[in-house]
Amino acid sequence: MLGHDARGRPIAQPEEVPPECGVMYARDGELSIAREAPRRGIQRLPFHVWMTLAQTGPAVREADPAQHRF
């Protein structure tokens, strides 16, 4: 994401960002897309890895006494 300087000018140009990255501008609390990121194929997990993850269930941590509960 490219920000702007004090005069509202972009701090860089989209051409200066590597082509494997998308580019967005942040201005006045809004984002606009200057260049979309390229789509990448999703790699599937091997079945045995997926099954192991599915069987383990959620991780549970003991409560931290330093945190406040509301």
All heavy atoms as TSV, in Angstrom:
chain	resi	resn	atom	element	x	y	z
A	1	MET	N	N	0.842	-1.156	0.000
A	1	MET	CA	C	0.000	0.000	0.000
A	1	MET	C	C	0.893	1.226	0.000
A	1	MET	O	O	1.830	1.329	0.784
A	1	MET	CB	C	-0.892	-0.026	1.238
A	1	MET	CG	C	-1.744	1.180	1.342
A	1	MET	SD	S	-3.035	1.115	2.589
A	1	MET	CE	C	-2.320	0.281	3.937
A	2	LEU	N	N	0.609	2.122	-0.875
A	2	LEU	CA	C	1.386	3.346	-0.989
A	2	LEU	C	C	0.667	4.477	-0.271
A	2	LEU	O	O	-0.504	4.727	-0.511
A	2	LEU	CB	C	1.589	3.724	-2.455
A	2	LEU	CG	C	2.347	2.704	-3.311
A	2	LEU	CD1	C	2.372	3.162	-4.752
A	2	LEU	CD2	C	3.747	2.501	-2.779
A	3	GLY	N	N	1.366	5.141	0.604
A	3	GLY	CA	C	0.808	6.300	1.282
A	3	GLY	C	C	1.116	7.561	0.504
A	3	GLY	O	O	1.643	7.534	-0.604
A	4	HIS	N	N	0.775	8.683	1.099
A	4	HIS	CA	C	0.998	9.985	0.477
A	4	HIS	C	C	1.831	10.855	1.408
A	4	HIS	O	O	1.794	10.697	2.620
A	4	HIS	CB	C	-0.337	10.670	0.190
A	4	HIS	CG	C	-1.105	10.006	-0.898
A	4	HIS	ND1	N	-1.843	8.867	-0.702
A	4	HIS	CD2	C	-1.228	10.304	-2.209
A	4	HIS	CE1	C	-2.406	8.503	-1.831
A	4	HIS	NE2	N	-2.045	9.362	-2.768
A	5	ASP	N	N	2.560	11.804	0.815
A	5	ASP	CA	C	3.334	12.735	1.629
A	5	ASP	C	C	2.409	13.847	2.139
A	5	ASP	O	O	1.189	13.813	1.920
A	5	ASP	CB	C	4.532	13.287	0.846
A	5	ASP	CG	C	4.148	14.125	-0.358
A	5	ASP	OD1	O	2.964	14.499	-0.491
A	5	ASP	OD2	O	5.042	14.407	-1.173
A	6	ALA	N	N	2.979	14.835	2.796
A	6	ALA	CA	C	2.194	15.919	3.392
A	6	ALA	C	C	1.434	16.733	2.351
A	6	ALA	O	O	0.416	17.351	2.663
A	6	ALA	CB	C	3.105	16.828	4.206
A	7	ARG	N	N	1.887	16.733	1.117
A	7	ARG	CA	C	1.202	17.484	0.055
A	7	ARG	C	C	0.219	16.635	-0.744
A	7	ARG	O	O	-0.335	17.088	-1.738
A	7	ARG	CB	C	2.227	18.093	-0.892
A	7	ARG	CG	C	3.064	19.146	-0.210
A	7	ARG	CD	C	3.961	19.820	-1.169
A	7	ARG	NE	N	4.750	20.844	-0.465
A	7	ARG	CZ	C	5.718	21.508	-1.010
A	7	ARG	NH1	N	6.046	21.277	-2.264
A	7	ARG	NH2	N	6.384	22.400	-0.323
A	8	GLY	N	N	0.034	15.380	-0.310
A	8	GLY	CA	C	-0.928	14.516	-0.983
A	8	GLY	C	C	-0.392	13.756	-2.170
A	8	GLY	O	O	-1.144	13.102	-2.884
A	9	ARG	N	N	0.917	13.812	-2.398
A	9	ARG	CA	C	1.528	13.089	-3.524
A	9	ARG	C	C	1.876	11.668	-3.086
A	9	ARG	O	O	2.314	11.460	-1.959
A	9	ARG	CB	C	2.788	13.802	-3.988
A	9	ARG	CG	C	2.531	15.209	-4.517
A	9	ARG	CD	C	3.828	15.875	-4.842
A	9	ARG	NE	N	4.619	15.969	-3.604
A	9	ARG	CZ	C	5.537	16.885	-3.363
A	9	ARG	NH1	N	5.829	17.777	-4.291
A	9	ARG	NH2	N	6.191	16.922	-2.235
A	10	PRO	N	N	1.713	10.695	-3.975
A	10	PRO	CA	C	2.101	9.320	-3.631
A	10	PRO	C	C	3.606	9.247	-3.347
A	10	PRO	O	O	4.391	9.946	-3.988
A	10	PRO	CB	C	1.763	8.508	-4.874
A	10	PRO	CG	C	0.925	9.390	-5.732
A	10	PRO	CD	C	1.161	10.793	-5.315
A	11	ILE	N	N	3.982	8.423	-2.386
A	11	ILE	CA	C	5.405	8.302	-2.040
A	11	ILE	C	C	6.164	7.435	-3.045
A	11	ILE	O	O	7.382	7.399	-3.027
A	11	ILE	CB	C	5.594	7.760	-0.620
A	11	ILE	CG1	C	4.950	6.385	-0.466
A	11	ILE	CG2	C	5.034	8.737	0.405
A	11	ILE	CD1	C	5.263	5.707	0.850
A	12	ALA	N	N	5.456	6.733	-3.911
A	12	ALA	CA	C	6.081	5.920	-4.963
A	12	ALA	C	C	5.066	5.730	-6.083
A	12	ALA	O	O	3.887	6.040	-5.924
A	12	ALA	CB	C	6.519	4.567	-4.411
A	13	GLN	N	N	5.519	5.215	-7.196
A	13	GLN	CA	C	4.661	4.915	-8.338
A	13	GLN	C	C	4.441	3.398	-8.404
A	13	GLN	O	O	5.310	2.626	-7.996
A	13	GLN	CB	C	5.293	5.410	-9.635
A	13	GLN	CG	C	5.472	6.917	-9.691
A	13	GLN	CD	C	4.144	7.645	-9.541
A	13	GLN	OE1	O	3.161	7.292	-10.167
A	13	GLN	NE2	N	4.133	8.664	-8.695
A	14	PRO	N	N	3.300	2.958	-8.910
A	14	PRO	CA	C	3.056	1.513	-8.995
A	14	PRO	C	C	4.153	0.751	-9.742
A	14	PRO	O	O	4.442	-0.400	-9.422
A	14	PRO	CB	C	1.718	1.425	-9.752
A	14	PRO	CG	C	1.038	2.713	-9.440
A	14	PRO	CD	C	2.147	3.736	-9.346
A	15	GLU	N	N	4.800	1.396	-10.716
A	15	GLU	CA	C	5.859	0.730	-11.477
A	15	GLU	C	C	7.082	0.418	-10.608
A	15	GLU	O	O	7.907	-0.416	-10.966
A	15	GLU	CB	C	6.304	1.595	-12.663
A	15	GLU	CG	C	5.211	1.881	-13.665
A	15	GLU	CD	C	4.279	3.010	-13.209
A	15	GLU	OE1	O	4.723	3.942	-12.519
A	15	GLU	OE2	O	3.078	2.939	-13.556
A	16	GLU	N	N	7.208	1.087	-9.476
A	16	GLU	CA	C	8.347	0.865	-8.590
A	16	GLU	C	C	8.143	-0.329	-7.665
A	16	GLU	O	O	9.081	-0.758	-6.999
A	16	GLU	CB	C	8.604	2.120	-7.762
A	16	GLU	CG	C	8.964	3.333	-8.606
A	16	GLU	CD	C	9.105	4.582	-7.769
A	16	GLU	OE1	O	10.193	4.771	-7.181
A	16	GLU	OE2	O	8.118	5.345	-7.693
A	17	VAL	N	N	6.932	-0.848	-7.620
A	17	VAL	CA	C	6.612	-2.001	-6.778
A	17	VAL	C	C	6.773	-3.258	-7.620
A	17	VAL	O	O	6.370	-3.271	-8.790
A	17	VAL	CB	C	5.162	-1.876	-6.245
A	17	VAL	CG1	C	4.777	-3.087	-5.421
A	17	VAL	CG2	C	5.017	-0.597	-5.424
A	18	PRO	N	N	7.365	-4.336	-7.076
A	18	PRO	CA	C	7.554	-5.562	-7.858
A	18	PRO	C	C	6.244	-6.039	-8.489
A	18	PRO	O	O	5.171	-5.925	-7.877
A	18	PRO	CB	C	8.061	-6.577	-6.829
A	18	PRO	CG	C	8.672	-5.749	-5.747
A	18	PRO	CD	C	7.873	-4.482	-5.698
A	19	PRO	N	N	6.304	-6.575	-9.711
A	19	PRO	CA	C	5.089	-6.972	-10.432
A	19	PRO	C	C	4.304	-8.103	-9.769
A	19	PRO	O	O	3.131	-8.274	-10.050
A	19	PRO	CB	C	5.594	-7.386	-11.812
A	19	PRO	CG	C	7.042	-7.615	-11.649
A	19	PRO	CD	C	7.509	-6.789	-10.498
A	20	GLU	N	N	4.943	-8.873	-8.883
A	20	GLU	CA	C	4.215	-9.956	-8.218
A	20	GLU	C	C	3.370	-9.460	-7.045
A	20	GLU	O	O	2.711	-10.239	-6.367
A	20	GLU	CB	C	5.164	-11.065	-7.753
A	20	GLU	CG	C	6.220	-10.642	-6.777
A	20	GLU	CD	C	7.500	-10.166	-7.448
A	20	GLU	OE1	O	7.552	-10.033	-8.678
A	20	GLU	OE2	O	8.464	-9.927	-6.703
A	21	CYS	N	N	3.365	-8.146	-6.822
A	21	CYS	CA	C	2.590	-7.538	-5.740
A	21	CYS	C	C	1.514	-6.623	-6.317
A	21	CYS	O	O	1.706	-5.993	-7.341
A	21	CYS	CB	C	3.487	-6.702	-4.825
A	21	CYS	SG	S	4.825	-7.619	-4.078
A	22	GLY	N	N	0.397	-6.544	-5.621
A	22	GLY	CA	C	-0.624	-5.573	-5.975
A	22	GLY	C	C	-0.264	-4.230	-5.351
A	22	GLY	O	O	0.604	-4.133	-4.496
A	23	VAL	N	N	-0.933	-3.170	-5.802
A	23	VAL	CA	C	-0.652	-1.830	-5.285
A	23	VAL	C	C	-1.978	-1.147	-4.944
A	23	VAL	O	O	-2.903	-1.137	-5.759
A	23	VAL	CB	C	0.112	-0.968	-6.318
A	23	VAL	CG1	C	0.386	0.423	-5.777
A	23	VAL	CG2	C	1.411	-1.648	-6.724
A	24	MET	N	N	-2.044	-0.592	-3.743
A	24	MET	CA	C	-3.204	0.174	-3.324
A	24	MET	C	C	-2.726	1.514	-2.785
A	24	MET	O	O	-1.631	1.611	-2.241
A	24	MET	CB	C	-3.979	-0.567	-2.224
A	24	MET	CG	C	-4.561	-1.848	-2.692
A	24	MET	SD	S	-5.605	-2.779	-1.539
A	24	MET	CE	C	-5.342	-2.133	0.032
A	25	TYR	N	N	-3.552	2.534	-2.955
A	25	TYR	CA	C	-3.284	3.848	-2.386
A	25	TYR	C	C	-4.209	4.057	-1.203
A	25	TYR	O	O	-5.384	3.699	-1.253
A	25	TYR	CB	C	-3.561	4.961	-3.405
A	25	TYR	CG	C	-2.549	5.075	-4.504
A	25	TYR	CD1	C	-2.863	4.749	-5.807
A	25	TYR	CD2	C	-1.266	5.539	-4.234
A	25	TYR	CE1	C	-1.940	4.866	-6.822
A	25	TYR	CE2	C	-0.327	5.652	-5.250
A	25	TYR	CZ	C	-0.673	5.317	-6.533
A	25	TYR	OH	O	0.253	5.434	-7.530
A	26	ALA	N	N	-3.670	4.643	-0.148
A	26	ALA	CA	C	-4.473	5.027	1.009
A	26	ALA	C	C	-4.560	6.541	1.023
A	26	ALA	O	O	-3.549	7.237	1.017
A	26	ALA	CB	C	-3.817	4.526	2.290
A	27	ARG	N	N	-5.804	7.053	1.019
A	27	ARG	CA	C	-5.969	8.501	1.028
A	27	ARG	C	C	-7.305	8.856	1.672
A	27	ARG	O	O	-8.336	8.300	1.306
A	27	ARG	CB	C	-5.921	9.042	-0.390
A	27	ARG	CG	C	-5.936	10.539	-0.438
A	27	ARG	CD	C	-5.725	11.031	-1.827
A	27	ARG	NE	N	-5.165	12.366	-1.717
A	27	ARG	CZ	C	-4.653	13.029	-2.695
A	27	ARG	NH1	N	-4.579	12.484	-3.874
A	27	ARG	NH2	N	-4.185	14.228	-2.526
A	28	ASP	N	N	-7.267	9.760	2.607
A	28	ASP	CA	C	-8.470	10.227	3.298
A	28	ASP	C	C	-9.285	9.079	3.880
A	28	ASP	O	O	-10.515	9.062	3.819
A	28	ASP	CB	C	-9.346	11.061	2.352
A	28	ASP	CG	C	-8.623	12.295	1.838
A	28	ASP	OD1	O	-7.798	12.855	2.594
A	28	ASP	OD2	O	-8.874	12.688	0.687
A	29	GLY	N	N	-8.593	8.089	4.436
A	29	GLY	CA	C	-9.271	6.967	5.063
A	29	GLY	C	C	-9.883	5.964	4.100
A	29	GLY	O	O	-10.625	5.084	4.512
A	30	GLU	N	N	-9.596	6.080	2.821
A	30	GLU	CA	C	-10.115	5.148	1.829
A	30	GLU	C	C	-8.971	4.509	1.064
A	30	GLU	O	O	-7.906	5.085	0.934
A	30	GLU	CB	C	-11.041	5.873	0.845
A	30	GLU	CG	C	-12.300	6.405	1.494
A	30	GLU	CD	C	-13.238	7.003	0.473
A	30	GLU	OE1	O	-13.082	6.729	-0.735
A	30	GLU	OE2	O	-14.135	7.755	0.890
A	31	LEU	N	N	-9.231	3.314	0.561
A	31	LEU	CA	C	-8.243	2.595	-0.241
A	31	LEU	C	C	-8.713	2.532	-1.682
A	31	LEU	O	O	-9.895	2.350	-1.960
A	31	LEU	CB	C	-8.060	1.169	0.278
A	31	LEU	CG	C	-7.509	1.028	1.689
A	31	LEU	CD1	C	-7.502	-0.439	2.098
A	31	LEU	CD2	C	-6.113	1.598	1.772
A	32	SER	N	N	-7.789	2.701	-2.608
A	32	SER	CA	C	-8.098	2.512	-4.021
A	32	SER	C	C	-7.019	1.624	-4.635
A	32	SER	O	O	-5.857	1.681	-4.251
A	32	SER	CB	C	-8.186	3.855	-4.760
A	32	SER	OG	O	-6.961	4.533	-4.675
A	33	ILE	N	N	-7.431	0.795	-5.563
A	33	ILE	CA	C	-6.524	-0.168	-6.187
A	33	ILE	C	C	-5.881	0.458	-7.411
A	33	ILE	O	O	-6.564	0.911	-8.325
A	33	ILE	CB	C	-7.269	-1.450	-6.573
A	33	ILE	CG1	C	-7.826	-2.113	-5.321
A	33	ILE	CG2	C	-6.355	-2.405	-7.341
A	33	ILE	CD1	C	-8.719	-3.297	-5.600
A	34	ALA	N	N	-4.548	0.494	-7.412
A	34	ALA	CA	C	-3.802	0.982	-8.571
A	34	ALA	C	C	-3.427	-0.187	-9.491
A	34	ALA	O	O	-3.385	-0.037	-10.703
A	34	ALA	CB	C	-2.545	1.720	-8.131
A	35	ARG	N	N	-3.165	-1.366	-8.890
A	35	ARG	CA	C	-2.845	-2.572	-9.663
A	35	ARG	C	C	-3.225	-3.778	-8.819
A	35	ARG	O	O	-2.804	-3.896	-7.671
A	35	ARG	CB	C	-1.356	-2.617	-9.996
A	35	ARG	CG	C	-0.987	-3.835	-10.828
A	35	ARG	CD	C	0.479	-3.886	-11.205
A	35	ARG	NE	N	1.291	-4.132	-10.028
A	35	ARG	CZ	C	2.482	-3.578	-9.808
A	35	ARG	NH1	N	2.993	-2.736	-10.670
A	35	ARG	NH2	N	3.168	-3.852	-8.725
A	36	GLU	N	N	-4.025	-4.652	-9.384
A	36	GLU	CA	C	-4.419	-5.856	-8.653
A	36	GLU	C	C	-3.255	-6.830	-8.564
A	36	GLU	O	O	-2.419	-6.894	-9.459
A	36	GLU	CB	C	-5.600	-6.535	-9.329
A	36	GLU	CG	C	-6.891	-5.785	-9.154
A	36	GLU	CD	C	-8.090	-6.640	-9.469
A	36	GLU	OE1	O	-8.021	-7.876	-9.328
A	36	GLU	OE2	O	-9.096	-6.058	-9.862
A	37	ALA	N	N	-3.227	-7.579	-7.481
A	37	ALA	CA	C	-2.221	-8.624	-7.327
A	37	ALA	C	C	-2.549	-9.771	-8.278
A	37	ALA	O	O	-3.725	-10.060	-8.525
A	37	ALA	CB	C	-2.205	-9.129	-5.887
A	38	PRO	N	N	-1.533	-10.420	-8.840
A	38	PRO	CA	C	-1.822	-11.549	-9.736
A	38	PRO	C	C	-2.454	-12.697	-8.957
A	38	PRO	O	O	-2.184	-12.896	-7.767
A	38	PRO	CB	C	-0.440	-11.936	-10.276
A	38	PRO	CG	C	0.543	-11.328	-9.353
A	38	PRO	CD	C	-0.113	-10.167	-8.694
A	39	ARG	N	N	-3.322	-13.418	-9.618
A	39	ARG	CA	C	-3.980	-14.581	-9.007
A	39	ARG	C	C	-2.991	-15.738	-8.976
A	39	ARG	O	O	-2.281	-15.997	-9.932
A	39	ARG	CB	C	-5.211	-14.995	-9.798
A	39	ARG	CG	C	-6.206	-13.889	-9.972
A	39	ARG	CD	C	-7.018	-13.731	-8.739
A	39	ARG	NE	N	-7.994	-12.649	-8.939
A	39	ARG	CZ	C	-8.722	-12.171	-7.986
A	39	ARG	NH1	N	-8.607	-12.643	-6.776
A	39	ARG	NH2	N	-9.577	-11.213	-8.230
A	40	ARG	N	N	-2.966	-16.413	-7.849
A	40	ARG	CA	C	-2.082	-17.574	-7.697
A	40	ARG	C	C	-2.943	-18.815	-7.482
A	40	ARG	O	O	-3.969	-18.742	-6.812
A	40	ARG	CB	C	-1.150	-17.378	-6.513
A	40	ARG	CG	C	-0.194	-16.231	-6.718
A	40	ARG	CD	C	0.766	-16.096	-5.538
A	40	ARG	NE	N	1.649	-14.972	-5.754
A	40	ARG	CZ	C	1.486	-13.780	-5.200
A	40	ARG	NH1	N	0.486	-13.569	-4.384
A	40	ARG	NH2	N	2.326	-12.801	-5.443
A	41	GLY	N	N	-2.489	-19.915	-8.007
A	41	GLY	CA	C	-3.205	-21.165	-7.804
A	41	GLY	C	C	-3.144	-21.592	-6.344
A	41	GLY	O	O	-2.160	-21.346	-5.651
A	42	ILE	N	N	-4.215	-22.195	-5.885
A	42	ILE	CA	C	-4.268	-22.676	-4.502
A	42	ILE	C	C	-3.777	-24.115	-4.484
A	42	ILE	O	O	-4.298	-24.970	-5.215
A	42	ILE	CB	C	-5.701	-22.600	-3.958
A	42	ILE	CG1	C	-6.175	-21.160	-3.966
A	42	ILE	CG2	C	-5.790	-23.206	-2.565
A	42	ILE	CD1	C	-7.638	-20.990	-3.616
A	43	GLN	N	N	-2.791	-24.369	-3.651
A	43	GLN	CA	C	-2.292	-25.729	-3.523
A	43	GLN	C	C	-3.164	-26.478	-2.526
A	43	GLN	O	O	-3.482	-25.972	-1.458
A	43	GLN	CB	C	-0.853	-25.735	-3.053
A	43	GLN	CG	C	0.113	-25.176	-4.059
A	43	GLN	CD	C	1.548	-25.268	-3.578
A	43	GLN	OE1	O	1.809	-25.639	-2.445
A	43	GLN	NE2	N	2.467	-24.946	-4.448
A	44	ARG	N	N	-3.552	-27.668	-2.884
A	44	ARG	CA	C	-4.378	-28.476	-1.996
A	44	ARG	C	C	-3.491	-29.229	-1.012
A	44	ARG	O	O	-2.405	-29.683	-1.353
A	44	ARG	CB	C	-5.212	-29.468	-2.788
A	44	ARG	CG	C	-6.229	-28.779	-3.665
A	44	ARG	CD	C	-7.111	-29.818	-4.332
A	44	ARG	NE	N	-8.119	-29.171	-5.129
A	44	ARG	CZ	C	-9.362	-28.945	-4.717
A	44	ARG	NH1	N	-9.725	-29.330	-3.518
A	44	ARG	NH2	N	-10.229	-28.358	-5.500
A	45	LEU	N	N	-4.005	-29.342	0.220
A	45	LEU	CA	C	-3.295	-30.140	1.213
A	45	LEU	C	C	-3.457	-31.613	0.879
A	45	LEU	O	O	-4.528	-32.034	0.427
A	45	LEU	CB	C	-3.888	-29.901	2.607
A	45	LEU	CG	C	-3.631	-28.558	3.250
A	45	LEU	CD1	C	-4.387	-28.463	4.575
A	45	LEU	CD2	C	-2.161	-28.350	3.497
A	46	PRO	N	N	-2.424	-32.404	1.119
A	46	PRO	CA	C	-2.600	-33.851	0.961
A	46	PRO	C	C	-3.705	-34.329	1.918
A	46	PRO	O	O	-3.889	-33.773	3.007
A	46	PRO	CB	C	-1.243	-34.432	1.361
A	46	PRO	CG	C	-0.282	-33.308	1.174
A	46	PRO	CD	C	-1.053	-32.057	1.454
A	47	PHE	N	N	-4.447	-35.340	1.522
A	47	PHE	CA	C	-5.594	-35.798	2.307
A	47	PHE	C	C	-5.216	-36.142	3.735
A	47	PHE	O	O	-5.921	-35.778	4.681
A	47	PHE	CB	C	-6.261	-36.999	1.626
A	47	PHE	CG	C	-7.485	-37.471	2.346
A	47	PHE	CD1	C	-8.659	-36.742	2.279
A	47	PHE	CD2	C	-7.458	-38.628	3.098
A	47	PHE	CE1	C	-9.797	-37.166	2.946
A	47	PHE	CE2	C	-8.589	-39.061	3.767
A	47	PHE	CZ	C	-9.758	-38.333	3.695
A	48	HIS	N	N	-4.086	-36.829	3.940
A	48	HIS	CA	C	-3.716	-37.234	5.302
A	48	HIS	C	C	-3.406	-36.022	6.186
A	48	HIS	O	O	-3.680	-36.047	7.387
A	48	HIS	CB	C	-2.543	-38.226	5.277
A	48	HIS	CG	C	-1.231	-37.608	4.888
A	48	HIS	ND1	N	-0.884	-37.343	3.579
A	48	HIS	CD2	C	-0.197	-37.171	5.641
A	48	HIS	CE1	C	0.317	-36.788	3.545
A	48	HIS	NE2	N	0.760	-36.664	4.776
A	49	VAL	N	N	-2.873	-34.945	5.620
A	49	VAL	CA	C	-2.616	-33.725	6.397
A	49	VAL	C	C	-3.941	-33.073	6.772
A	49	VAL	O	O	-4.157	-32.666	7.913
A	49	VAL	CB	C	-1.726	-32.746	5.605
A	49	VAL	CG1	C	-1.575	-31.423	6.343
A	49	VAL	CG2	C	-0.366	-33.371	5.323
A	50	TRP	N	N	-4.871	-33.001	5.833
A	50	TRP	CA	C	-6.179	-32.422	6.092
A	50	TRP	C	C	-6.894	-33.191	7.197
A	50	TRP	O	O	-7.477	-32.613	8.108
A	50	TRP	CB	C	-7.006	-32.421	4.808
A	50	TRP	CG	C	-8.334	-31.780	4.981
A	50	TRP	CD1	C	-8.633	-30.464	4.819
A	50	TRP	CD2	C	-9.546	-32.425	5.367
A	50	TRP	NE1	N	-9.954	-30.249	5.085
A	50	TRP	CE2	C	-10.550	-31.441	5.425
A	50	TRP	CE3	C	-9.886	-33.740	5.675
A	50	TRP	CZ2	C	-11.862	-31.724	5.772
A	50	TRP	CZ3	C	-11.196	-34.023	6.017
A	50	TRP	CH2	C	-12.161	-33.031	6.062
A	51	MET	N	N	-6.852	-34.520	7.138
A	51	MET	CA	C	-7.515	-35.350	8.154
A	51	MET	C	C	-6.884	-35.149	9.525
A	51	MET	O	O	-7.584	-35.064	10.534
A	51	MET	CB	C	-7.455	-36.833	7.767
A	51	MET	CG	C	-8.454	-37.215	6.704
A	51	MET	SD	S	-10.162	-36.911	7.194
A	51	MET	CE	C	-10.390	-38.131	8.467
A	52	THR	N	N	-5.566	-35.050	9.587
A	52	THR	CA	C	-4.896	-34.827	10.869
A	52	THR	C	C	-5.317	-33.488	11.463
A	52	THR	O	O	-5.623	-33.396	12.655
A	52	THR	CB	C	-3.365	-34.873	10.697
A	52	THR	OG1	O	-3.006	-36.154	10.162
A	52	THR	CG2	C	-2.651	-34.650	12.013
A	53	LEU	N	N	-5.371	-32.451	10.645
A	53	LEU	CA	C	-5.807	-31.146	11.129
A	53	LEU	C	C	-7.260	-31.175	11.573
A	53	LEU	O	O	-7.629	-30.595	12.602
A	53	LEU	CB	C	-5.606	-30.084	10.048
A	53	LEU	CG	C	-4.167	-29.732	9.717
A	53	LEU	CD1	C	-4.126	-28.840	8.476
A	53	LEU	CD2	C	-3.504	-29.042	10.894
A	54	ALA	N	N	-8.107	-31.857	10.838
A	54	ALA	CA	C	-9.523	-31.929	11.177
A	54	ALA	C	C	-9.750	-32.673	12.486
A	54	ALA	O	O	-10.651	-32.339	13.256
A	54	ALA	CB	C	-10.294	-32.593	10.046
A	55	GLN	N	N	-8.934	-33.665	12.784
A	55	GLN	CA	C	-9.119	-34.471	13.983
A	55	GLN	C	C	-8.554	-33.818	15.237
A	55	GLN	O	O	-8.952	-34.176	16.340
A	55	GLN	CB	C	-8.479	-35.847	13.790
A	55	GLN	CG	C	-9.206	-36.691	12.769
A	55	GLN	CD	C	-8.461	-37.966	12.440
A	55	GLN	OE1	O	-7.328	-38.163	12.853
A	55	GLN	NE2	N	-9.112	-38.840	11.686
A	56	THR	N	N	-7.639	-32.873	15.098
A	56	THR	CA	C	-7.011	-32.302	16.285
A	56	THR	C	C	-7.919	-31.360	17.045
A	56	THR	O	O	-7.791	-31.224	18.260
A	56	THR	CB	C	-5.719	-31.539	15.927
A	56	THR	OG1	O	-6.037	-30.524	14.991
A	56	THR	CG2	C	-4.668	-32.469	15.377
A	57	GLY	N	N	-8.837	-30.698	16.398
A	57	GLY	CA	C	-9.733	-29.778	17.077
A	57	GLY	C	C	-9.044	-28.460	17.382
A	57	GLY	O	O	-7.876	-28.251	17.069
A	58	PRO	N	N	-9.782	-27.547	18.024
A	58	PRO	CA	C	-9.212	-26.225	18.311
A	58	PRO	C	C	-8.158	-26.277	19.407
A	58	PRO	O	O	-8.209	-27.115	20.301
A	58	PRO	CB	C	-10.419	-25.404	18.753
A	58	PRO	CG	C	-11.381	-26.412	19.266
A	58	PRO	CD	C	-11.150	-27.667	18.459
A	59	ALA	N	N	-7.203	-25.370	19.325
A	59	ALA	CA	C	-6.177	-25.256	20.358
A	59	ALA	C	C	-6.758	-24.443	21.518
A	59	ALA	O	O	-7.445	-23.453	21.319
A	59	ALA	CB	C	-4.938	-24.570	19.807
A	60	VAL	N	N	-6.495	-24.871	22.732
A	60	VAL	CA	C	-7.006	-24.173	23.915
A	60	VAL	C	C	-5.829	-23.715	24.753
A	60	VAL	O	O	-4.940	-24.505	25.067
A	60	VAL	CB	C	-7.915	-25.100	24.745
A	60	VAL	CG1	C	-8.413	-24.381	25.976
A	60	VAL	CG2	C	-9.067	-25.605	23.905
A	61	ARG	N	N	-5.820	-22.423	25.086
A	61	ARG	CA	C	-4.778	-21.891	25.950
A	61	ARG	C	C	-5.377	-21.593	27.317
A	61	ARG	O	O	-6.531	-21.209	27.426
A	61	ARG	CB	C	-4.209	-20.594	25.378
A	61	ARG	CG	C	-3.347	-20.813	24.167
A	61	ARG	CD	C	-2.625	-19.566	23.813
A	61	ARG	NE	N	-3.550	-18.683	23.092
A	61	ARG	CZ	C	-3.288	-17.438	22.775
A	61	ARG	NH1	N	-2.159	-16.895	23.124
A	61	ARG	NH2	N	-4.162	-16.715	22.113
A	62	GLU	N	N	-4.561	-21.737	28.330
A	62	GLU	CA	C	-5.024	-21.375	29.659
A	62	GLU	C	C	-5.151	-19.865	29.734
A	62	GLU	O	O	-4.406	-19.130	29.097
A	62	GLU	CB	C	-4.048	-21.891	30.711
A	62	GLU	CG	C	-4.007	-23.415	30.760
A	62	GLU	CD	C	-3.245	-23.909	31.950
A	62	GLU	OE1	O	-3.181	-23.189	32.968
A	62	GLU	OE2	O	-2.703	-25.007	31.860
A	63	ALA	N	N	-6.107	-19.404	30.529
A	63	ALA	CA	C	-6.358	-17.978	30.644
A	63	ALA	C	C	-5.146	-17.260	31.221
A	63	ALA	O	O	-4.493	-17.754	32.144
A	63	ALA	CB	C	-7.571	-17.736	31.522
A	64	ASP	N	N	-4.848	-16.114	30.658
A	64	ASP	CA	C	-3.754	-15.287	31.143
A	64	ASP	C	C	-4.298	-14.370	32.241
A	64	ASP	O	O	-5.178	-13.555	31.997
A	64	ASP	CB	C	-3.203	-14.456	29.979
A	64	ASP	CG	C	-2.002	-13.617	30.366
A	64	ASP	OD1	O	-1.600	-13.641	31.554
A	64	ASP	OD2	O	-1.464	-12.939	29.481
A	65	PRO	N	N	-3.798	-14.498	33.473
A	65	PRO	CA	C	-4.339	-13.676	34.570
A	65	PRO	C	C	-4.100	-12.173	34.368
A	65	PRO	O	O	-4.782	-11.371	34.984
A	65	PRO	CB	C	-3.610	-14.183	35.818
A	65	PRO	CG	C	-2.439	-14.947	35.312
A	65	PRO	CD	C	-2.753	-15.381	33.918
A	66	ALA	N	N	-3.193	-11.812	33.487
A	66	ALA	CA	C	-2.919	-10.409	33.246
A	66	ALA	C	C	-4.003	-9.745	32.386
A	66	ALA	O	O	-4.137	-8.546	32.357
A	66	ALA	CB	C	-1.556	-10.232	32.591
A	67	GLN	N	N	-4.789	-10.572	31.675
A	67	GLN	CA	C	-5.841	-10.031	30.823
A	67	GLN	C	C	-7.114	-9.828	31.645
A	67	GLN	O	O	-7.442	-10.600	32.525
A	67	GLN	CB	C	-6.136	-10.981	29.665
A	67	GLN	CG	C	-4.997	-11.091	28.687
A	67	GLN	CD	C	-5.322	-12.037	27.557
A	67	GLN	OE1	O	-6.246	-12.837	27.674
A	67	GLN	NE2	N	-4.572	-11.952	26.486
A	68	HIS	N	N	-7.820	-8.765	31.318
A	68	HIS	CA	C	-9.074	-8.488	32.001
A	68	HIS	C	C	-10.212	-9.199	31.304
A	68	HIS	O	O	-10.257	-9.270	30.092
A	68	HIS	CB	C	-9.353	-6.966	31.986
A	68	HIS	CG	C	-8.306	-6.183	32.694
A	68	HIS	ND1	N	-8.183	-6.172	34.054
A	68	HIS	CD2	C	-7.325	-5.370	32.231
A	68	HIS	CE1	C	-7.182	-5.395	34.404
A	68	HIS	NE2	N	-6.640	-4.887	33.301
A	69	ARG	N	N	-11.127	-9.705	32.086
A	69	ARG	CA	C	-12.320	-10.324	31.513
A	69	ARG	C	C	-13.507	-9.408	31.760
A	69	ARG	O	O	-13.682	-8.901	32.849
A	69	ARG	CB	C	-12.572	-11.679	32.131
A	69	ARG	CG	C	-11.519	-12.672	31.748
A	69	ARG	CD	C	-11.874	-14.018	32.250
A	69	ARG	NE	N	-10.849	-14.935	31.788
A	69	ARG	CZ	C	-11.080	-16.185	31.523
A	69	ARG	NH1	N	-12.274	-16.678	31.682
A	69	ARG	NH2	N	-10.118	-16.964	31.101
A	70	PHE	N	N	-14.303	-9.215	30.731
A	70	PHE	CA	C	-15.482	-8.363	30.860
A	70	PHE	C	C	-16.724	-9.195	30.876
A	70	PHE	O	O	-16.883	-10.154	30.264
A	70	PHE	CB	C	-15.525	-7.352	29.702
A	70	PHE	CG	C	-14.353	-6.424	29.707
A	70	PHE	CD1	C	-13.257	-6.644	28.893
A	70	PHE	CD2	C	-14.337	-5.324	30.543
A	70	PHE	CE1	C	-12.178	-5.782	28.892
A	70	PHE	CE2	C	-13.257	-4.463	30.548
A	70	PHE	CZ	C	-12.181	-4.695	29.731
